[in-house]
């Protein structure tokens, strides 16, 4: 039976990166390029920070779920004598 072919894009090589760099330079211009790179770096930093926070939350939740919760022992109370018992 024939299975449908899925187009997959592999990792970008040097020629592709050079073409992308030239297109970015033409689209944004040389004066806007440092501003663009700075904002790209900031957004990548924010993304990395959010990803690490999310991973930490998942790790903490997993540890919390795996550790058994120790229940406090309940006090054993003696029955109170009523007036009728005396």
N, CA, C and O atoms as a Maestro MAE file, in Angstrom:
{
 s_m_m2io_version
 :::
 2.0.0
}

f_m_ct {
 s_m_title
 :::
 protein
 m_atom[344] {
  # First column is atom index #
  i_m_mmod_type
  r_m_x_coord
  r_m_y_coord
  r_m_z_coord
  i_m_residue_number
  s_m_chain_name
  s_m_pdb_residue_name
  s_m_pdb_atom_name
  i_m_atomic_number
  :::
  1 25 0.850 -1.174 0.000 1 A "UNK " " N  " 7
  2 3 0.000 0.000 0.000 1 A "UNK " " CA " 6
  3 2 0.895 1.236 0.000 1 A "UNK " " C  " 6
  4 15 1.878 1.292 0.738 1 A "UNK " " O  " 8
  5 25 0.565 2.201 -0.804 2 A "UNK " " N  " 7
  6 3 1.357 3.420 -0.888 2 A "UNK " " CA " 6
  7 2 0.959 4.391 0.220 2 A "UNK " " C  " 6
  8 15 -0.219 4.683 0.425 2 A "UNK " " O  " 8
  9 25 1.972 4.880 0.924 3 A "UNK " " N  " 7
  10 3 1.710 5.897 1.949 3 A "UNK " " CA " 6
  11 2 2.030 7.260 1.362 3 A "UNK " " C  " 6
  12 15 2.955 7.378 0.558 3 A "UNK " " O  " 8
  13 25 1.289 8.291 1.744 4 A "UNK " " N  " 7
  14 3 1.543 9.618 1.183 4 A "UNK " " CA " 6
  15 2 2.895 10.153 1.657 4 A "UNK " " C  " 6
  16 15 3.290 9.967 2.808 4 A "UNK " " O  " 8
  17 25 3.581 10.812 0.749 5 A "UNK " " N  " 7
  18 3 4.871 11.416 1.064 5 A "UNK " " CA " 6
  19 2 4.655 12.732 1.793 5 A "UNK " " C  " 6
  20 15 3.850 13.563 1.373 5 A "UNK " " O  " 8
  21 25 5.371 12.911 2.872 6 A "UNK " " N  " 7
  22 3 5.278 14.155 3.637 6 A "UNK " " CA " 6
  23 2 6.532 14.968 3.357 6 A "UNK " " C  " 6
  24 15 7.652 14.481 3.515 6 A "UNK " " O  " 8
  25 25 6.331 16.216 2.937 7 A "UNK " " N  " 7
  26 3 7.473 17.075 2.689 7 A "UNK " " CA " 6
  27 2 8.039 17.551 4.016 7 A "UNK " " C  " 6
  28 15 7.340 18.171 4.817 7 A "UNK " " O  " 8
  29 25 9.287 17.259 4.235 8 A "UNK " " N  " 7
  30 3 9.931 17.676 5.480 8 A "UNK " " CA " 6
  31 2 11.121 18.551 5.121 8 A "UNK " " C  " 6
  32 15 11.899 18.235 4.220 8 A "UNK " " O  " 8
  33 25 11.243 19.638 5.833 9 A "UNK " " N  " 7
  34 3 12.356 20.537 5.613 9 A "UNK " " CA " 6
  35 2 13.432 20.209 6.634 9 A "UNK " " C  " 6
  36 15 13.183 20.243 7.839 9 A "UNK " " O  " 8
  37 25 14.606 19.895 6.162 10 A "UNK " " N  " 7
  38 3 15.712 19.539 7.029 10 A "UNK " " CA " 6
  39 2 16.349 20.791 7.617 10 A "UNK " " C  " 6
  40 15 15.829 21.896 7.462 10 A "UNK " " O  " 8
  41 25 17.468 20.612 8.286 11 A "UNK " " N  " 7
  42 3 18.152 21.756 8.871 11 A "UNK " " CA " 6
  43 2 18.679 22.692 7.775 11 A "UNK " " C  " 6
  44 15 19.021 22.257 6.676 11 A "UNK " " O  " 8
  45 25 18.733 23.966 8.098 12 A "UNK " " N  " 7
  46 3 19.194 24.952 7.125 12 A "UNK " " CA " 6
  47 2 20.706 24.870 6.982 12 A "UNK " " C  " 6
  48 15 21.437 24.793 7.969 12 A "UNK " " O  " 8
  49 25 21.155 24.890 5.746 13 A "UNK " " N  " 7
  50 3 22.592 24.866 5.468 13 A "UNK " " CA " 6
  51 2 23.121 26.274 5.280 13 A "UNK " " C  " 6
  52 15 22.384 27.251 5.414 13 A "UNK " " O  " 8
  53 25 24.393 26.369 4.971 14 A "UNK " " N  " 7
  54 3 25.045 27.673 4.778 14 A "UNK " " CA " 6
  55 2 24.439 28.458 3.616 14 A "UNK " " C  " 6
  56 15 24.192 29.653 3.781 14 A "UNK " " O  " 8
  57 25 24.184 27.858 2.450 15 A "UNK " " N  " 7
  58 3 23.609 28.651 1.345 15 A "UNK " " CA " 6
  59 2 22.237 29.236 1.697 15 A "UNK " " C  " 6
  60 15 21.929 30.371 1.333 15 A "UNK " " O  " 8
  61 25 21.425 28.460 2.402 16 A "UNK " " N  " 7
  62 3 20.106 28.963 2.775 16 A "UNK " " CA " 6
  63 2 20.214 30.125 3.753 16 A "UNK " " C  " 6
  64 15 19.484 31.109 3.635 16 A "UNK " " O  " 8
  65 25 21.126 30.012 4.722 17 A "UNK " " N  " 7
  66 3 21.310 31.095 5.692 17 A "UNK " " CA " 6
  67 2 21.824 32.371 5.027 17 A "UNK " " C  " 6
  68 15 21.435 33.472 5.417 17 A "UNK " " O  " 8
  69 25 22.686 32.231 4.034 18 A "UNK " " N  " 7
  70 3 23.199 33.410 3.311 18 A "UNK " " CA " 6
  71 2 22.066 34.086 2.549 18 A "UNK " " C  " 6
  72 15 21.961 35.312 2.550 18 A "UNK " " O  " 8
  73 25 21.224 33.300 1.905 19 A "UNK " " N  " 7
  74 3 20.077 33.863 1.167 19 A "UNK " " CA " 6
  75 2 19.130 34.571 2.127 19 A "UNK " " C  " 6
  76 15 18.647 35.661 1.824 19 A "UNK " " O  " 8
  77 25 18.859 33.968 3.274 20 A "UNK " " N  " 7
  78 3 17.978 34.598 4.266 20 A "UNK " " CA " 6
  79 2 18.588 35.901 4.772 20 A "UNK " " C  " 6
  80 15 17.876 36.891 4.936 20 A "UNK " " O  " 8
  81 25 19.898 35.915 5.022 21 A "UNK " " N  " 7
  82 3 20.571 37.132 5.497 21 A "UNK " " CA " 6
  83 2 20.489 38.245 4.459 21 A "UNK " " C  " 6
  84 15 20.270 39.403 4.813 21 A "UNK " " O  " 8
  85 25 20.661 37.910 3.193 22 A "UNK " " N  " 7
  86 3 20.567 38.920 2.126 22 A "UNK " " CA " 6
  87 2 19.144 39.461 2.034 22 A "UNK " " C  " 6
  88 15 18.955 40.667 1.876 22 A "UNK " " O  " 8
  89 25 18.153 38.601 2.128 23 A "UNK " " N  " 7
  90 3 16.758 39.053 2.085 23 A "UNK " " CA " 6
  91 2 16.433 39.971 3.258 23 A "UNK " " C  " 6
  92 15 15.748 40.980 3.086 23 A "UNK " " O  " 8
  93 25 16.916 39.631 4.438 24 A "UNK " " N  " 7
  94 3 16.671 40.477 5.615 24 A "UNK " " CA " 6
  95 2 17.339 41.830 5.426 24 A "UNK " " C  " 6
  96 15 16.749 42.862 5.747 24 A "UNK " " O  " 8
  97 25 18.557 41.837 4.912 25 A "UNK " " N  " 7
  98 3 19.271 43.091 4.678 25 A "UNK " " CA " 6
  99 2 18.538 43.961 3.663 25 A "UNK " " C  " 6
  100 15 18.459 45.178 3.836 25 A "UNK " " O  " 8
  101 25 18.005 43.356 2.609 26 A "UNK " " N  " 7
  102 3 17.272 44.113 1.589 26 A "UNK " " CA " 6
  103 2 15.946 44.626 2.143 26 A "UNK " " C  " 6
  104 15 15.570 45.770 1.885 26 A "UNK " " O  " 8
  105 25 15.233 43.790 2.903 27 A "UNK " " N  " 7
  106 3 13.919 44.185 3.417 27 A "UNK " " CA " 6
  107 2 14.008 45.258 4.493 27 A "UNK " " C  " 6
  108 15 13.230 46.212 4.475 27 A "UNK " " O  " 8
  109 25 14.931 45.122 5.418 28 A "UNK " " N  " 7
  110 3 14.977 46.035 6.554 28 A "UNK " " CA " 6
  111 2 15.994 47.150 6.390 28 A "UNK " " C  " 6
  112 15 15.852 48.191 7.031 28 A "UNK " " O  " 8
  113 25 16.997 46.980 5.572 29 A "UNK " " N  " 7
  114 3 18.006 48.011 5.388 29 A "UNK " " CA " 6
  115 2 19.095 47.908 6.453 29 A "UNK " " C  " 6
  116 15 18.901 47.290 7.500 29 A "UNK " " O  " 8
  117 25 20.230 48.516 6.169 30 A "UNK " " N  " 7
  118 3 21.389 48.416 7.061 30 A "UNK " " CA " 6
  119 2 21.173 49.195 8.355 30 A "UNK " " C  " 6
  120 15 21.722 48.819 9.391 30 A "UNK " " O  " 8
  121 25 20.389 50.268 8.321 31 A "UNK " " N  " 7
  122 3 20.188 51.081 9.525 31 A "UNK " " CA " 6
  123 2 19.250 50.416 10.523 31 A "UNK " " C  " 6
  124 15 19.417 50.585 11.731 31 A "UNK " " O  " 8
  125 25 18.288 49.679 10.049 32 A "UNK " " N  " 7
  126 3 17.323 49.017 10.936 32 A "UNK " " CA " 6
  127 2 17.815 47.660 11.426 32 A "UNK " " C  " 6
  128 15 17.242 47.101 12.362 32 A "UNK " " O  " 8
  129 25 18.858 47.124 10.816 33 A "UNK " " N  " 7
  130 3 19.312 45.787 11.152 33 A "UNK " " CA " 6
  131 2 19.775 45.644 12.604 33 A "UNK " " C  " 6
  132 15 19.408 44.655 13.239 33 A "UNK " " O  " 8
  133 25 20.563 46.577 13.173 34 A "UNK " " N  " 7
  134 3 20.942 46.434 14.592 34 A "UNK " " CA " 6
  135 2 19.734 46.463 15.537 34 A "UNK " " C  " 6
  136 15 19.697 45.727 16.523 34 A "UNK " " O  " 8
  137 25 18.756 47.309 15.235 35 A "UNK " " N  " 7
  138 3 17.554 47.379 16.066 35 A "UNK " " CA " 6
  139 2 16.782 46.064 15.973 35 A "UNK " " C  " 6
  140 15 16.284 45.550 16.975 35 A "UNK " " O  " 8
  141 25 16.691 45.536 14.770 36 A "UNK " " N  " 7
  142 3 16.016 44.263 14.567 36 A "UNK " " CA " 6
  143 2 16.731 43.141 15.323 36 A "UNK " " C  " 6
  144 15 16.082 42.316 15.967 36 A "UNK " " O  " 8
  145 25 18.049 43.108 15.250 37 A "UNK " " N  " 7
  146 3 18.818 42.064 15.933 37 A "UNK " " CA " 6
  147 2 18.684 42.190 17.451 37 A "UNK " " C  " 6
  148 15 18.591 41.181 18.151 37 A "UNK " " O  " 8
  149 25 18.674 43.413 17.958 38 A "UNK " " N  " 7
  150 3 18.534 43.641 19.397 38 A "UNK " " CA " 6
  151 2 17.172 43.168 19.895 38 A "UNK " " C  " 6
  152 15 17.077 42.505 20.928 38 A "UNK " " O  " 8
  153 25 16.120 43.512 19.155 39 A "UNK " " N  " 7
  154 3 14.780 43.080 19.574 39 A "UNK " " CA " 6
  155 2 14.625 41.565 19.440 39 A "UNK " " C  " 6
  156 15 13.929 40.940 20.239 39 A "UNK " " O  " 8
  157 25 15.266 40.978 18.439 40 A "UNK " " N  " 7
  158 3 15.230 39.528 18.296 40 A "UNK " " CA " 6
  159 2 15.941 38.852 19.468 40 A "UNK " " C  " 6
  160 15 15.465 37.839 19.981 40 A "UNK " " O  " 8
  161 25 17.064 39.401 19.889 41 A "UNK " " N  " 7
  162 3 17.792 38.858 21.033 41 A "UNK " " CA " 6
  163 2 16.996 38.962 22.322 41 A "UNK " " C  " 6
  164 15 16.981 38.032 23.128 41 A "UNK " " O  " 8
  165 25 16.330 40.105 22.514 42 A "UNK " " N  " 7
  166 3 15.507 40.274 23.717 42 A "UNK " " CA " 6
  167 2 14.345 39.283 23.739 42 A "UNK " " C  " 6
  168 15 14.053 38.684 24.774 42 A "UNK " " O  " 8
  169 25 13.693 39.117 22.604 43 A "UNK " " N  " 7
  170 3 12.560 38.195 22.570 43 A "UNK " " CA " 6
  171 2 13.017 36.747 22.740 43 A "UNK " " C  " 6
  172 15 12.294 35.944 23.330 43 A "UNK " " O  " 8
  173 25 14.188 36.402 22.241 44 A "UNK " " N  " 7
  174 3 14.713 35.057 22.458 44 A "UNK " " CA " 6
  175 2 15.053 34.842 23.927 44 A "UNK " " C  " 6
  176 15 14.841 33.754 24.461 44 A "UNK " " O  " 8
  177 25 15.581 35.878 24.585 45 A "UNK " " N  " 7
  178 3 15.870 35.783 26.012 45 A "UNK " " CA " 6
  179 2 14.605 35.601 26.829 45 A "UNK " " C  " 6
  180 15 14.577 34.797 27.760 45 A "UNK " " O  " 8
  181 25 13.554 36.342 26.488 46 A "UNK " " N  " 7
  182 3 12.274 36.200 27.183 46 A "UNK " " CA " 6
  183 2 11.682 34.807 26.963 46 A "UNK " " C  " 6
  184 15 11.116 34.210 27.879 46 A "UNK " " O  " 8
  185 25 11.820 34.303 25.743 47 A "UNK " " N  " 7
  186 3 11.311 32.963 25.446 47 A "UNK " " CA " 6
  187 2 12.053 31.910 26.261 47 A "UNK " " C  " 6
  188 15 11.441 30.988 26.800 47 A "UNK " " O  " 8
  189 25 13.376 32.052 26.349 48 A "UNK " " N  " 7
  190 3 14.181 31.102 27.119 48 A "UNK " " CA " 6
  191 2 13.813 31.162 28.602 48 A "UNK " " C  " 6
  192 15 13.722 30.130 29.267 48 A "UNK " " O  " 8
  193 25 13.603 32.373 29.115 49 A "UNK " " N  " 7
  194 3 13.226 32.546 30.518 49 A "UNK " " CA " 6
  195 2 11.868 31.898 30.794 49 A "UNK " " C  " 6
  196 15 11.703 31.210 31.801 49 A "UNK " " O  " 8
  197 25 10.906 32.112 29.911 50 A "UNK " " N  " 7
  198 3 9.577 31.519 30.083 50 A "UNK " " CA " 6
  199 2 9.644 29.996 29.993 50 A "UNK " " C  " 6
  200 15 8.940 29.294 30.718 50 A "UNK " " O  " 8
  201 25 10.489 29.496 29.105 51 A "UNK " " N  " 7
  202 3 10.620 28.042 28.961 51 A "UNK " " CA " 6
  203 2 11.214 27.422 30.221 51 A "UNK " " C  " 6
  204 15 10.741 26.379 30.671 51 A "UNK " " O  " 8
  205 25 12.237 28.039 30.794 52 A "UNK " " N  " 7
  206 3 12.842 27.487 32.011 52 A "UNK " " CA " 6
  207 2 11.866 27.563 33.188 52 A "UNK " " C  " 6
  208 15 11.813 26.644 34.007 52 A "UNK " " O  " 8
  209 25 11.097 28.649 33.278 53 A "UNK " " N  " 7
  210 3 10.092 28.746 34.338 53 A "UNK " " CA " 6
  211 2 9.036 27.650 34.184 53 A "UNK " " C  " 6
  212 15 8.614 27.051 35.174 53 A "UNK " " O  " 8
  213 25 8.614 27.391 32.962 54 A "UNK " " N  " 7
  214 3 7.622 26.349 32.710 54 A "UNK " " CA " 6
  215 2 8.181 24.971 33.056 54 A "UNK " " C  " 6
  216 15 7.486 24.152 33.656 54 A "UNK " " O  " 8
  217 25 9.441 24.713 32.677 55 A "UNK " " N  " 7
  218 3 10.070 23.434 33.007 55 A "UNK " " CA " 6
  219 2 10.203 23.267 34.516 55 A "UNK " " C  " 6
  220 15 9.992 22.172 35.037 55 A "UNK " " O  " 8
  221 25 10.553 24.347 35.226 56 A "UNK " " N  " 7
  222 3 10.656 24.280 36.685 56 A "UNK " " CA " 6
  223 2 9.305 23.976 37.316 56 A "UNK " " C  " 6
  224 15 9.221 23.183 38.255 56 A "UNK " " O  " 8
  225 25 8.247 24.600 36.807 57 A "UNK " " N  " 7
  226 3 6.900 24.339 37.329 57 A "UNK " " CA " 6
  227 2 6.511 22.879 37.115 57 A "UNK " " C  " 6
  228 15 5.949 22.248 38.009 57 A "UNK " " O  " 8
  229 25 6.808 22.341 35.929 58 A "UNK " " N  " 7
  230 3 6.501 20.939 35.667 58 A "UNK " " CA " 6
  231 2 7.300 20.017 36.587 58 A "UNK " " C  " 6
  232 15 6.768 19.034 37.103 58 A "UNK " " O  " 8
  233 25 8.576 20.338 36.787 59 A "UNK " " N  " 7
  234 3 9.430 19.529 37.654 59 A "UNK " " CA " 6
  235 2 8.912 19.566 39.092 59 A "UNK " " C  " 6
  236 15 8.847 18.529 39.751 59 A "UNK " " O  " 8
  237 25 8.544 20.749 39.580 60 A "UNK " " N  " 7
  238 3 8.025 20.879 40.937 60 A "UNK " " CA " 6
  239 2 6.701 20.132 41.100 60 A "UNK " " C  " 6
  240 15 6.470 19.492 42.125 60 A "UNK " " O  " 8
  241 25 5.844 20.213 40.100 61 A "UNK " " N  " 7
  242 3 4.557 19.517 40.165 61 A "UNK " " CA " 6
  243 2 4.765 18.012 40.159 61 A "UNK " " C  " 6
  244 15 4.052 17.289 40.856 61 A "UNK " " O  " 8
  245 25 5.728 17.528 39.385 62 A "UNK " " N  " 7
  246 3 6.001 16.100 39.340 62 A "UNK " " CA " 6
  247 2 6.559 15.623 40.677 62 A "UNK " " C  " 6
  248 15 6.157 14.570 41.172 62 A "UNK " " O  " 8
  249 25 7.475 16.382 41.266 63 A "UNK " " N  " 7
  250 3 8.022 16.007 42.573 63 A "UNK " " CA " 6
  251 2 6.933 16.014 43.642 63 A "UNK " " C  " 6
  252 15 6.900 15.142 44.509 63 A "UNK " " O  " 8
  253 25 6.056 16.991 43.574 64 A "UNK " " N  " 7
  254 3 4.971 17.080 44.552 64 A "UNK " " CA " 6
  255 2 4.020 15.900 44.418 64 A "UNK " " C  " 6
  256 15 3.517 15.391 45.420 64 A "UNK " " O  " 8
  257 25 3.774 15.467 43.199 65 A "UNK " " N  " 7
  258 3 2.869 14.337 42.983 65 A "UNK " " CA " 6
  259 2 3.518 13.016 43.393 65 A "UNK " " C  " 6
  260 15 2.821 12.096 43.821 65 A "UNK " " O  " 8
  261 25 4.839 12.910 43.268 66 A "UNK " " N  " 7
  262 3 5.514 11.660 43.586 66 A "UNK " " CA " 6
  263 2 5.760 11.480 45.082 66 A "UNK " " C  " 6
  264 15 5.800 10.348 45.563 66 A "UNK " " O  " 8
  265 25 5.923 12.559 45.814 67 A "UNK " " N  " 7
  266 3 6.209 12.415 47.242 67 A "UNK " " CA " 6
  267 2 4.909 12.130 47.981 67 A "UNK " " C  " 6
  268 15 3.907 12.817 47.778 67 A "UNK " " O  " 8
  269 25 4.930 11.108 48.843 68 A "UNK " " N  " 7
  270 3 3.707 10.813 49.593 68 A "UNK " " CA " 6
  271 2 3.469 11.879 50.659 68 A "UNK " " C  " 6
  272 15 4.396 12.376 51.298 68 A "UNK " " O  " 8
  273 25 2.225 12.200 50.821 69 A "UNK " " N  " 7
  274 3 1.868 13.205 51.819 69 A "UNK " " CA " 6
  275 2 1.706 12.522 53.168 69 A "UNK " " C  " 6
  276 15 0.966 11.547 53.298 69 A "UNK " " O  " 8
  277 25 2.399 13.037 54.162 70 A "UNK " " N  " 7
  278 3 2.330 12.471 55.507 70 A "UNK " " CA " 6
  279 2 1.149 13.090 56.219 70 A "UNK " " C  " 6
  280 15 1.047 14.309 56.351 70 A "UNK " " O  " 8
  281 25 0.259 12.229 56.676 71 A "UNK " " N  " 7
  282 3 -0.913 12.721 57.373 71 A "UNK " " CA " 6
  283 2 -0.604 12.842 58.855 71 A "UNK " " C  " 6
  284 15 0.093 12.010 59.436 71 A "UNK " " O  " 8
  285 25 -1.130 13.883 59.443 72 A "UNK " " N  " 7
  286 3 -0.959 14.095 60.874 72 A "UNK " " CA " 6
  287 2 -1.758 13.046 61.626 72 A "UNK " " C  " 6
  288 15 -2.906 12.771 61.278 72 A "UNK " " O  " 8
  289 25 -1.156 12.454 62.661 73 A "UNK " " N  " 7
  290 3 -1.936 11.479 63.439 73 A "UNK " " CA " 6
  291 2 -3.074 12.182 64.164 73 A "UNK " " C  " 6
  292 15 -2.907 13.257 64.739 73 A "UNK " " O  " 8
  293 25 -4.220 11.547 64.118 74 A "UNK " " N  " 7
  294 3 -5.384 12.150 64.751 74 A "UNK " " CA " 6
  295 2 -5.355 11.822 66.247 74 A "UNK " " C  " 6
  296 15 -4.942 10.738 66.659 74 A "UNK " " O  " 8
  297 25 -5.797 12.771 67.023 75 A "UNK " " N  " 7
  298 3 -5.833 12.580 68.476 75 A "UNK " " CA " 6
  299 2 -6.913 11.569 68.815 75 A "UNK " " C  " 6
  300 15 -8.009 11.591 68.255 75 A "UNK " " O  " 8
  301 25 -6.585 10.694 69.731 76 A "UNK " " N  " 7
  302 3 -7.589 9.748 70.206 76 A "UNK " " CA " 6
  303 2 -8.269 10.391 71.401 76 A "UNK " " C  " 6
  304 15 -7.659 10.594 72.450 76 A "UNK " " O  " 8
  305 25 -9.503 10.697 71.228 77 A "UNK " " N  " 7
  306 3 -10.245 11.386 72.287 77 A "UNK " " CA " 6
  307 2 -11.042 10.388 73.110 77 A "UNK " " C  " 6
  308 15 -11.621 9.435 72.589 77 A "UNK " " O  " 8
  309 25 -11.050 10.632 74.372 78 A "UNK " " N  " 7
  310 3 -11.836 9.800 75.272 78 A "UNK " " CA " 6
  311 2 -13.276 10.303 75.275 78 A "UNK " " C  " 6
  312 15 -13.509 11.509 75.196 78 A "UNK " " O  " 8
  313 25 -14.215 9.419 75.364 79 A "UNK " " N  " 7
  314 3 -15.613 9.864 75.405 79 A "UNK " " CA " 6
  315 2 -15.868 10.655 76.699 79 A "UNK " " C  " 6
  316 15 -15.370 10.324 77.776 79 A "UNK " " O  " 8
  317 25 -16.637 11.673 76.539 80 A "UNK " " N  " 7
  318 3 -16.968 12.527 77.677 80 A "UNK " " CA " 6
  319 2 -18.113 11.884 78.459 80 A "UNK " " C  " 6
  320 15 -19.113 11.458 77.881 80 A "UNK " " O  " 8
  321 25 -17.950 11.823 79.771 81 A "UNK " " N  " 7
  322 3 -19.007 11.250 80.590 81 A "UNK " " CA " 6
  323 2 -20.156 12.235 80.657 81 A "UNK " " C  " 6
  324 15 -19.965 13.426 80.903 81 A "UNK " " O  " 8
  325 25 -21.331 11.725 80.437 82 A "UNK " " N  " 7
  326 3 -22.495 12.607 80.491 82 A "UNK " " CA " 6
  327 2 -23.022 12.637 81.931 82 A "UNK " " C  " 6
  328 15 -22.562 11.892 82.796 82 A "UNK " " O  " 8
  329 25 -23.968 13.492 82.150 83 A "UNK " " N  " 7
  330 3 -24.552 13.645 83.474 83 A "UNK " " CA " 6
  331 2 -25.287 12.382 83.884 83 A "UNK " " C  " 6
  332 15 -25.325 12.037 85.065 83 A "UNK " " O  " 8
  333 25 -25.865 11.697 82.926 84 A "UNK " " N  " 7
  334 3 -26.628 10.497 83.223 84 A "UNK " " CA " 6
  335 2 -25.722 9.343 83.665 84 A "UNK " " C  " 6
  336 15 -26.178 8.447 84.375 84 A "UNK " " O  " 8
  337 25 -24.448 9.349 83.259 85 A "UNK " " N  " 7
  338 3 -23.518 8.266 83.611 85 A "UNK " " CA " 6
  339 2 -23.133 8.324 85.091 85 A "UNK " " C  " 6
  340 15 -22.780 7.285 85.649 85 A "UNK " " O  " 8
  341 25 -23.179 9.438 85.728 86 A "UNK " " N  " 7
  342 3 -22.743 9.539 87.095 86 A "UNK " " CA " 6
  343 2 -23.795 9.231 88.089 86 A "UNK " " C  " 6
  344 15 -23.541 9.284 89.292 86 A "UNK " " O  " 8
  :::
 }
 m_bond[343] {
  # First column is bond index #
  i_m_from
  i_m_to
  i_m_order
  :::
  1 1 2 1
  2 2 3 1
  3 3 4 2
  4 3 5 1
  5 5 6 1
  6 6 7 1
  7 7 8 2
  8 7 9 1
  9 9 10 1
  10 10 11 1
  11 11 12 2
  12 11 13 1
  13 13 14 1
  14 14 15 1
  15 15 16 2
  16 15 17 1
  17 17 18 1
  18 18 19 1
  19 19 20 2
  20 19 21 1
  21 21 22 1
  22 22 23 1
  23 23 24 2
  24 23 25 1
  25 25 26 1
  26 26 27 1
  27 27 28 2
  28 27 29 1
  29 29 30 1
  30 30 31 1
  31 31 32 2
  32 31 33 1
  33 33 34 1
  34 34 35 1
  35 35 36 2
  36 35 37 1
  37 37 38 1
  38 38 39 1
  39 39 40 2
  40 39 41 1
  41 41 42 1
  42 42 43 1
  43 43 44 2
  44 43 45 1
  45 45 46 1
  46 46 47 1
  47 47 48 2
  48 47 49 1
  49 49 50 1
  50 50 51 1
  51 51 52 2
  52 51 53 1
  53 53 54 1
  54 54 55 1
  55 55 56 2
  56 55 57 1
  57 57 58 1
  58 58 59 1
  59 59 60 2
  60 59 61 1
  61 61 62 1
  62 62 63 1
  63 63 64 2
  64 63 65 1
  65 65 66 1
  66 66 67 1
  67 67 68 2
  68 67 69 1
  69 69 70 1
  70 70 71 1
  71 71 72 2
  72 71 73 1
  73 73 74 1
  74 74 75 1
  75 75 76 2
  76 75 77 1
  77 77 78 1
  78 78 79 1
  79 79 80 2
  80 79 81 1
  81 81 82 1
  82 82 83 1
  83 83 84 2
  84 83 85 1
  85 85 86 1
  86 86 87 1
  87 87 88 2
  88 87 89 1
  89 89 90 1
  90 90 91 1
  91 91 92 2
  92 91 93 1
  93 93 94 1
  94 94 95 1
  95 95 96 2
  96 95 97 1
  97 97 98 1
  98 98 99 1
  99 99 100 2
  100 99 101 1
  101 101 102 1
  102 102 103 1
  103 103 104 2
  104 103 105 1
  105 105 106 1
  106 106 107 1
  107 107 108 2
  108 107 109 1
  109 109 110 1
  110 110 111 1
  111 111 112 2
  112 111 113 1
  113 113 114 1
  114 114 115 1
  115 115 116 2
  116 115 117 1
  117 117 118 1
  118 118 119 1
  119 119 120 2
  120 119 121 1
  121 121 122 1
  122 122 123 1
  123 123 124 2
  124 123 125 1
  125 125 126 1
  126 126 127 1
  127 127 128 2
  128 127 129 1
  129 129 130 1
  130 130 131 1
  131 131 132 2
  132 131 133 1
  133 133 134 1
  134 134 135 1
  135 135 136 2
  136 135 137 1
  137 137 138 1
  138 138 139 1
  139 139 140 2
  140 139 141 1
  141 141 142 1
  142 142 143 1
  143 143 144 2
  144 143 145 1
  145 145 146 1
  146 146 147 1
  147 147 148 2
  148 147 149 1
  149 149 150 1
  150 150 151 1
  151 151 152 2
  152 151 153 1
  153 153 154 1
  154 154 155 1
  155 155 156 2
  156 155 157 1
  157 157 158 1
  158 158 159 1
  159 159 160 2
  160 159 161 1
  161 161 162 1
  162 162 163 1
  163 163 164 2
  164 163 165 1
  165 165 166 1
  166 166 167 1
  167 167 168 2
  168 167 169 1
  169 169 170 1
  170 170 171 1
  171 171 172 2
  172 171 173 1
  173 173 174 1
  174 174 175 1
  175 175 176 2
  176 175 177 1
  177 177 178 1
  178 178 179 1
  179 179 180 2
  180 179 181 1
  181 181 182 1
  182 182 183 1
  183 183 184 2
  184 183 185 1
  185 185 186 1
  186 186 187 1
  187 187 188 2
  188 187 189 1
  189 189 190 1
  190 190 191 1
  191 191 192 2
  192 191 193 1
  193 193 194 1
  194 194 195 1
  195 195 196 2
  196 195 197 1
  197 197 198 1
  198 198 199 1
  199 199 200 2
  200 199 201 1
  201 201 202 1
  202 202 203 1
  203 203 204 2
  204 203 205 1
  205 205 206 1
  206 206 207 1
  207 207 208 2
  208 207 209 1
  209 209 210 1
  210 210 211 1
  211 211 212 2
  212 211 213 1
  213 213 214 1
  214 214 215 1
  215 215 216 2
  216 215 217 1
  217 217 218 1
  218 218 219 1
  219 219 220 2
  220 219 221 1
  221 221 222 1
  222 222 223 1
  223 223 224 2
  224 223 225 1
  225 225 226 1
  226 226 227 1
  227 227 228 2
  228 227 229 1
  229 229 230 1
  230 230 231 1
  231 231 232 2
  232 231 233 1
  233 233 234 1
  234 234 235 1
  235 235 236 2
  236 235 237 1
  237 237 238 1
  238 238 239 1
  239 239 240 2
  240 239 241 1
  241 241 242 1
  242 242 243 1
  243 243 244 2
  244 243 245 1
  245 245 246 1
  246 246 247 1
  247 247 248 2
  248 247 249 1
  249 249 250 1
  250 250 251 1
  251 251 252 2
  252 251 253 1
  253 253 254 1
  254 254 255 1
  255 255 256 2
  256 255 257 1
  257 257 258 1
  258 258 259 1
  259 259 260 2
  260 259 261 1
  261 261 262 1
  262 262 263 1
  263 263 264 2
  264 263 265 1
  265 265 266 1
  266 266 267 1
  267 267 268 2
  268 267 269 1
  269 269 270 1
  270 270 271 1
  271 271 272 2
  272 271 273 1
  273 273 274 1
  274 274 275 1
  275 275 276 2
  276 275 277 1
  277 277 278 1
  278 278 279 1
  279 279 280 2
  280 279 281 1
  281 281 282 1
  282 282 283 1
  283 283 284 2
  284 283 285 1
  285 285 286 1
  286 286 287 1
  287 287 288 2
  288 287 289 1
  289 289 290 1
  290 290 291 1
  291 291 292 2
  292 291 293 1
  293 293 294 1
  294 294 295 1
  295 295 296 2
  296 295 297 1
  297 297 298 1
  298 298 299 1
  299 299 300 2
  300 299 301 1
  301 301 302 1
  302 302 303 1
  303 303 304 2
  304 303 305 1
  305 305 306 1
  306 306 307 1
  307 307 308 2
  308 307 309 1
  309 309 310 1
  310 310 311 1
  311 311 312 2
  312 311 313 1
  313 313 314 1
  314 314 315 1
  315 315 316 2
  316 315 317 1
  317 317 318 1
  318 318 319 1
  319 319 320 2
  320 319 321 1
  321 321 322 1
  322 322 323 1
  323 323 324 2
  324 323 325 1
  325 325 326 1
  326 326 327 1
  327 327 328 2
  328 327 329 1
  329 329 330 1
  330 330 331 1
  331 331 332 2
  332 331 333 1
  333 333 334 1
  334 334 335 1
  335 335 336 2
  336 335 337 1
  337 337 338 1
  338 338 339 1
  339 339 340 2
  340 339 341 1
  341 341 342 1
  342 342 343 1
  343 343 344 2
  :::
 }
}
